[in-house]
Amino acid sequence: MKFYKFPQAAGIDTLELHETPTPQPGRGQILVKMRAASLNYRDLNVAAGRAARGTLPPNLVPLSDGAGEVVALGADVTRVAVGDRVAGMFMQNWLGGDMEAYHVDSSRGGAIDGVLAEYVVFDQDGVVPIPAHLSFEEGATLPCAGVTAWNALYAGRSLRAGETVLILGTGGVSIFALQFAHAAGARVIATSSSDDKLARVKALGASDGVNYRQHPEWHEQVLALTHGRGVDHVVEVGGAGTLARSVEAARIGGQVHLIGVLTGGEINPTPILRRNTVLRGIYVGSRQMFQAMNAAIALHEIRPVIDRVFDFDRARDAYHHLKGQTHVGKVVIRIP
C-alpha cells in the first residue's frame, strides 16, 4: 500500500510518499480502506515539527481525520462489520466522560500515526459510522473540526434556540459551528478579512458579517449588532491575539470557547473576571460527542462545506492550499 510520512517534519515539502505491505488487523482491530482524509490547522504545525506537547514520533504518518470502508476484521470484533463506512476518531481512546492526559497520547497524526494512507488499522472502539447521506470526502471532515465545534456549542452549557453565536473566520471549525448553530435556531455573526467570504457564510445561514480589516475593533461592531448586549457564545479560533476582543464581544456571563492558537500574545484575566465570562478550553472531543453530532447531522441532513478536494498524489498541494488561508470550510485529499 502507499502512504505518506514526514521523515523530518521540517516543512510541508519534506512530506514523502512511500510503499509498504498492507497491514493486517489483530485481535479487536479492524482494517479500513481509506477513501478520503481532511486537513486541520494542527497539521501545518505537525508539518513544521511543532508538537502539541513533547516531541513528534519519527517518520510520522500525518493527518488525524479520515473516512473509509471496513475491509477486514481481527478476532473478537463486534462493533463493526465488513463494508461499514466509518471515520476514525481524533483521540482513539476517549470514549466518553472527561478528557484525561492519556487520551491525548492516542491522538492520530500527532502522538501516533495518522490516516494519510491507503489502509489503516484501527481498534474497533476507535471508529464511528458516518451518516448515510454523506460521501467519504464529507465524512472525512468530521473527526476534528466537526467534533470540536460540537463540543464548543453543546458539551458545556448547551446552545439554545434564539441565542447568538460569534464565529471567527471561515475555517473548518467555524463553518461547522455556523451549520450547527443555524440548525438549532440560533443567530450567527461571522468575522472575516474578506467580503467575498462573508457573502459565502451568509449564504450558509449567518445573519451578519463583520470585516475585521475594515473594522479592526470588530467587537464594537458585534456589540452594535446585538444592541450592546453581546453574544452568548464565541467560537474563538484565533487565540491570545483575538481573545480580548472575543471577551468584549460576549455578553456578561457569556461563554468563550477557546480553540485556536493562530495568533500570539498574552491573556489579561481582568476583563474575563469583570464580565463573569466562562472561558472553556476545547480540545476536540470524545466518541460520545462524535455520535451525538452525527445524529444531529443525519437528522438535519447537514452537509459539511468542502472548499477543495485534492488527489492523493497532490497531498503537498493540499497543505499549501490550507496554509494560504483562502479556503472556506475544509480541504480534503481523496484516496484512490
Backbone hydrogen bonds, N-H to C=O, Kabsch-Sander energy under -0.5 kcal/mol:
donor,donor_aa,acceptor,acceptor_aa,energy
3,F,18,H,-2.4
4,Y,116,L,-2.3
5,K,16,E,-2.2
6,F,60,L,-2.2
11,G,47,A,-3.0
14,T,11,G,-2.0
15,L,12,I,-1.8
16,E,5,K,-2.7
18,H,3,F,-3.4
20,T,1,M,-2.3
28,G,75,A,-3.0
29,Q,26,G,-2.2
30,I,122,F,-2.9
31,L,72,A,-2.6
32,V,30,I,-0.5
32,V,120,V,-2.7
33,K,69,E,-3.0
34,M,32,V,-1.0
34,M,118,E,-1.6
35,R,67,A,-2.9
36,A,67,A,-1.7
37,A,333,I,-2.5
38,S,65,D,-2.0
39,L,331,V,-2.3
43,D,40,N,-1.5
44,L,40,N,-0.6
44,L,41,Y,-1.4
45,N,41,Y,-1.2
46,V,42,R,-2.2
47,A,43,D,-2.1
48,A,44,L,-1.4
49,G,46,V,-1.7
50,R,45,N,-3.0
51,A,49,G,-0.7
59,N,6,F,-0.6
60,L,6,F,-0.9
60,L,57,P,-0.7
65,D,38,S,-0.7
66,G,64,S,-0.5
67,A,36,A,-2.3
68,G,86,V,-2.4
69,E,33,K,-2.1
70,V,84,D,-2.6
71,V,31,L,-2.9
72,A,31,L,-1.2
74,G,29,Q,-2.8
77,V,74,G,-0.9
78,T,76,D,-0.5
83,G,70,V,-3.0
84,D,81,A,-2.1
86,V,68,G,-2.4
86,V,84,D,-0.6
87,A,128,V,-2.6
88,G,66,G,-1.7
89,M,126,G,-2.6
92,Q,90,F,-0.7
92,Q,106,S,-1.8
94,W,91,M,-1.1
95,L,93,N,-1.3
103,H,100,E,-1.2
104,V,100,E,-0.9
104,V,101,A,-0.6
105,D,101,A,-0.8
106,S,103,H,-1.9
107,S,104,V,-1.7
108,R,90,F,-2.5
109,G,112,I,-1.2
110,G,107,S,-1.0
110,G,112,I,-1.1
111,A,107,S,-1.1
112,I,107,S,-2.0
114,G,61,V,-3.1
115,V,63,L,-2.1
116,L,62,P,-1.7
117,A,115,V,-2.4
118,E,2,K,-2.4
120,V,32,V,-2.0
122,F,30,I,-2.4
124,Q,28,G,-2.7
126,G,123,D,-2.1
127,V,124,Q,-0.7
128,V,87,A,-2.4
130,I,85,R,-1.8
134,L,131,P,-1.8
139,G,135,S,-2.7
140,A,136,F,-2.0
141,T,138,E,-1.4
142,L,139,G,-1.3
146,G,141,T,-0.9
147,V,142,L,-1.8
148,T,144,C,-2.4
149,A,145,A,-2.1
150,W,146,G,-2.2
151,N,147,V,-2.9
152,A,148,T,-2.3
153,L,149,A,-2.0
154,Y,150,W,-2.5
155,A,151,N,-1.9
156,G,151,N,-0.5
158,S,156,G,-0.8
159,L,153,L,-2.7
162,G,185,G,-2.1
163,E,160,R,-1.9
165,V,187,R,-3.1
166,L,233,H,-2.8
167,I,165,V,-0.5
167,I,189,I,-2.6
168,L,235,V,-1.0
169,G,167,I,-0.6
169,G,191,T,-1.5
175,I,171,G,-2.4
176,F,172,G,-2.3
177,A,173,V,-2.5
178,L,174,S,-2.2
179,Q,175,I,-2.3
180,F,176,F,-2.8
181,A,177,A,-2.5
182,H,178,L,-2.6
183,A,179,Q,-2.1
184,A,180,F,-1.2
185,G,182,H,-1.3
186,A,181,A,-2.6
187,R,163,E,-3.0
189,I,165,V,-2.8
190,A,208,D,-2.2
191,T,167,I,-1.6
192,S,210,V,-1.9
198,L,194,S,-1.9
199,A,195,D,-2.1
200,R,196,D,-1.6
201,V,197,K,-2.3
202,K,198,L,-1.9
203,A,199,A,-1.6
204,L,200,R,-1.0
205,G,202,K,-1.2
206,A,201,V,-2.4
207,S,188,V,-2.2
208,D,188,V,-1.3
210,V,190,A,-2.5
212,Y,192,S,-1.8
212,Y,210,V,-0.8
215,H,211,N,-1.8
218,W,216,P,-1.3
220,E,217,E,-1.8
221,Q,217,E,-0.6
222,V,218,W,-1.8
223,L,219,H,-2.4
224,A,220,E,-2.1
225,L,221,Q,-2.2
226,T,222,V,-1.1
227,H,224,A,-1.4
228,G,223,L,-3.8
229,R,226,T,-1.8
231,V,249,A,-2.3
232,D,164,T,-1.5
233,H,164,T,-1.8
234,V,255,Q,-1.9
235,V,166,L,-2.9
236,E,234,V,-1.1
236,E,257,H,-1.9
237,V,235,V,-0.9
240,A,263,T,-0.7
242,T,239,G,-1.4
243,L,239,G,-1.7
244,A,240,A,-0.6
246,S,242,T,-2.0
247,V,243,L,-2.6
248,E,244,A,-1.8
249,A,245,R,-1.9
250,A,246,S,-1.1
251,R,231,V,-3.1
253,G,275,R,-2.2
254,G,251,R,-2.7
255,Q,232,D,-2.6
256,V,278,V,-3.0
257,H,234,V,-3.0
257,H,255,Q,-0.5
258,L,256,V,-0.9
258,L,280,R,-3.1
259,I,236,E,-3.1
259,I,257,H,-0.7
260,G,236,E,-1.7
262,L,237,V,-0.7
262,L,238,G,-0.5
263,T,238,G,-2.8
268,N,266,E,-0.5
272,I,268,N,-0.5
273,L,269,P,-2.2
274,R,270,T,-3.0
275,R,271,P,-2.1
276,N,273,L,-1.1
277,T,272,I,-2.2
278,V,254,G,-2.8
279,L,277,T,-0.8
280,R,256,V,-2.5
280,R,278,V,-0.7
282,I,258,L,-2.4
287,R,94,W,-2.1
288,Q,95,L,-1.4
290,F,286,S,-2.2
291,Q,287,R,-2.7
292,A,288,Q,-1.9
293,M,289,M,-2.8
294,N,290,F,-2.4
295,A,291,Q,-1.8
296,A,292,A,-1.7
297,I,293,M,-2.6
298,A,294,N,-2.6
299,L,295,A,-2.3
300,H,296,A,-2.5
301,E,297,I,-0.7
302,I,297,I,-1.8
306,I,304,P,-0.6
307,D,305,V,-0.5
307,D,330,K,-2.8
308,R,330,K,-1.1
310,F,332,V,-3.0
312,F,334,R,-0.8
314,R,311,D,-2.1
315,A,312,F,-1.1
318,A,314,R,-1.6
319,Y,315,A,-1.8
320,H,316,R,-2.3
321,H,317,D,-2.4
322,L,318,A,-2.2
323,K,319,Y,-2.5
324,G,320,H,-1.6
325,Q,322,L,-1.4
326,T,321,H,-0.7
329,G,170,T,-2.7
330,K,305,V,-2.5
332,V,308,R,-2.4
333,I,37,A,-3.6
334,R,310,F,-3.2
335,I,35,R,-2.3
